[in-house]
C-alpha cells in the first residue's frame, strides 16, 4: 500500500494479504497495523471464518511445538544458550549443508576437485575481494559468527598441502580501486588460480537493489586478468 501502491487502504491490504496466504504481519514502526483490520474484513464478508482459521492454525501449531504455552521448566528450548548455536555438532551440520549445496556450473578438463595428493609442490593463488575478507561473506540478515569459526577461501585453501599466495586486487566488492599488476603477477606465477568474486551487502540487500547483473566495479577485469 505505501511503497508499491498495490492497494489503497489498510482494509484492502489485509484482505489481499489474507487471500495471498500471508498469515503474519511485520509492521514495525507503523502506527496502524494492517492485520488489526481483519475483524472488519470478516464482518464485511471480505474473508471467511474458515480462511481465518486456516491462516491462524500453522502459527499456533508452530508456537505449540516451540513450547511457548508450556511452563519454562517443561520447555527444553528454554535451557539453550549461545553455546549451543556454534557447538561442534552445529558447525559440522553447517559444513555438511555447505558441501551439499554447492553448485558447479562448469568443470573444464576436470579441474575440480583439488586433490590434496596432487598439490604438494604446486603454487596456488587465491585472488579477489572475497578471497580473505570475512565481512563481505555474509548476506543480509545473516547471523554474526565468532571470527574463529569464519573460514574465508584463503583460510580454507591454506589447509591444503600447497604453496598458497594471496592477492585481493581490490579491497571491497565495489572494486573501485583495482591493482591489476599484483593480480597478473600472482596469477602468472601460479599453477592453479582461485578467483573469488561477488556482490555482498555493499552492493545489494533489502531496500538496495542492483541496477544490472554485472560484476561490480573492476571485478570482471580482475577475472579476465587472472585467467588470461
C-alpha positions in Angstrom: 0.0 0.0 0.0 2.7 2.5 1.0 5.5 1.5 -1.3 4.1 -0.2 -4.3 0.6 1.3 -4.3 -0.9 -2.2 -4.9 -3.7 -1.4 -2.5 -5.3 1.8 -1.3 -6.4 1.2 2.3 -5.4 -0.9 5.3 -8.6 -2.9 5.0 -8.0 -3.7 1.3 -4.4 -4.6 2.2 -5.5 -7.0 4.9 -7.9 -8.8 2.6 -5.3 -9.0 -0.2 -2.7 -10.4 2.2 -5.0 -13.0 3.6 -6.1 -14.1 0.1 -2.4 -14.4 -0.9 -1.8 -16.8 2.1 0.0 -14.3 4.3 -0.6 -15.1 8.0 1.9 -13.0 9.9 2.4 -9.3 9.7 5.7 -7.4 10.3 4.7 -3.8 10.8 7.5 -2.4 12.9 7.3 1.4 13.1 3.8 1.7 11.6 1.1 3.4 13.6 -1.7 1.4 12.1 -1.2 -2.3 11.8 -2.8 -3.9 8.7 -4.0 -7.1 10.3 -6.0 -5.2 13.0 -8.5 -4.7 10.2 -9.1 -8.5 9.9 -12.2 -8.4 12.2 -13.7 -5.7 9.9 -12.9 -7.7 6.8 -14.6 -10.7 8.4 -17.7 -8.7 9.4 -18.0 -7.3 5.9 -17.7 -10.7 4.3 -14.4 -10.0 2.5 -12.8 -13.1 4.1 -14.4 -16.2 5.7 -14.0 -17.5 9.2 -12.6 -20.7 7.7 -9.9 -18.8 5.9 -9.0 -17.0 9.1 -8.8 -20.4 10.9 -6.6 -21.8 8.1 -4.2 -18.8 8.4 -4.0 -19.0 12.2 -3.6 -22.7 12.6 0.0 -23.0 11.4 1.0 -20.1 13.6 -0.2 -21.6 16.8 0.9 -25.1 15.7 4.5 -23.8 15.5 4.2 -21.9 18.8 3.0 -25.1 20.5 5.9 -27.1 19.0 8.3 -24.4 20.4 6.7 -24.9 23.9 5.6 -21.3 24.2 2.5 -22.3 26.1 4.3 -24.7 28.4 5.8 -23.9 31.8 9.5 -23.0 31.2 10.6 -26.0 33.2 8.9 -28.2 30.7 10.3 -26.5 27.7 13.8 -27.8 26.5 14.4 -24.7 24.4 14.4 -22.5 27.5 17.7 -24.1 28.6 19.5 -23.3 25.3 22.1 -20.5 25.2 24.6 -19.2 22.6 27.0 -22.1 23.3 24.5 -24.4 21.5 24.4 -22.3 18.4 28.1 -22.8 17.4 28.6 -26.1 19.0 30.7 -28.8 17.2 27.5 -30.6 16.2 26.0 -27.4 14.6 29.3 -26.5 12.9 29.6 -29.9 11.4 26.0 -29.6 10.2 26.8 -26.3 8.6 29.8 -27.8 6.9 27.6 -30.6 5.5 25.0 -28.2 4.3 27.6 -26.1 2.6 29.1 -29.1 0.8 25.7 -30.4 -0.3 24.5 -27.0 -1.6 27.4 -26.0 -3.8 26.5 -25.7 -7.4 29.2 -26.5 -10.0 28.3 -24.9 -13.3 31.3 -26.0 -15.4 34.3 -28.2 -14.8 36.5 -27.9 -17.8 39.1 -30.8 -18.1 38.1 -32.0 -14.6 39.8 -29.1 -12.8 37.8 -29.9 -9.6 38.1 -31.3 -7.1 41.5 -30.1 -6.0 43.0 -33.3 -4.5 45.5 -33.0 -1.7 47.6 -35.7 -3.1 48.1 -33.8 -6.3 49.1 -30.5 -4.7 52.4 -30.9 -2.9 54.9 -28.5 -4.6 52.1 -26.8 -6.6 51.6 -23.0 -6.5 48.1 -21.9 -5.8 47.0 -18.2 -6.0 43.7 -17.1 -4.4 42.7 -13.6 -5.6 39.7 -11.3 -5.5 37.9 -9.1 -2.9 36.1 -12.1 -1.5 39.2 -14.2 -1.0 40.1 -13.1 2.5 37.5 -10.6 3.7 35.2 -12.1 6.4 32.9 -9.1 6.5 31.7 -9.4 2.9 31.0 -13.2 3.0 27.7 -12.9 4.8 24.4 -11.8 3.2 21.7 -9.5 4.5 20.1 -10.8 7.8 22.9 -13.3 8.3 24.0 -14.1 11.8 27.3 -12.8 13.1 29.5 -15.9 13.9 32.6 -15.8 16.1 35.6 -14.8 14.0 37.4 -18.1 14.8 34.7 -20.0 13.0 34.8 -18.0 9.8 36.8 -19.7 7.0 37.5 -17.4 4.2 38.5 -19.1 0.9 42.1 -18.2 1.7 42.0 -19.7 5.2 40.3 -22.8 3.8 42.8 -23.3 1.0 45.7 -22.8 3.3 44.8 -26.1 4.9 45.9 -27.8 1.6 49.5 -29.0 1.1 50.3 -26.3 -1.5 52.2 -23.1 -1.7 49.4 -20.5 -1.2 49.7 -16.9 -2.3 47.0 -14.3 -1.8 46.2 -11.0 -3.6 42.9 -9.1 -3.2 43.2 -6.9 -6.2 40.6 -4.6 -4.7 39.7 -4.4 -1.0 35.9 -4.3 -1.3 33.2 -5.7 -3.5 32.6 -2.3 -5.2 36.1 -2.7 -6.6 36.6 1.0 -7.5 40.4 0.9 -7.0 42.0 -2.1 -8.7 45.6 -3.2 -8.6 45.9 -5.0 -11.9 49.7 -5.6 -11.7 49.6 -7.6 -8.5 46.8 -9.8 -9.8 48.6 -10.5 -13.1 51.8 -11.2 -11.2 50.2 -13.6 -8.7 48.2 -15.5 -11.4 51.2 -15.7 -13.7 53.3 -17.4 -11.1 50.7 -20.0 -10.1 49.8 -23.4 -11.2 46.2 -23.0 -10.0 44.3 -19.7 -9.6 41.1 -19.4 -7.5 39.2 -16.2 -8.2 36.8 -15.1 -5.5 34.2 -12.5 -6.7 30.7 -11.4 -5.8 28.4 -8.7 -4.5 27.6 -8.7 -0.8 25.6 -6.2 1.2 27.8 -3.4 -0.1 26.1 -3.9 -3.4 22.7 -5.4 -2.7 20.5 -6.0 0.3 17.0 -5.2 1.5 16.0 -1.8 0.1 19.2 -1.7 -2.0 18.5 -3.3 -5.4 21.0 -3.7 -8.2 20.7 -1.8 -11.4 22.1 -4.6 -13.5 23.5 -8.1 -13.2 27.1 -7.2 -14.0 30.0 -7.8 -11.6 30.6 -4.5 -9.7 33.5 -2.1 -10.4 36.6 -3.7 -11.9 35.7 -7.3 -10.8 35.2 -8.5 -14.4 38.5 -7.0 -15.4 40.1 -8.7 -12.4 38.7 -12.1 -13.5 39.9 -11.6 -17.1 43.4 -10.7 -15.9 43.5 -13.7 -13.6 42.6 -16.3 -16.2 44.3 -14.9 -19.3 
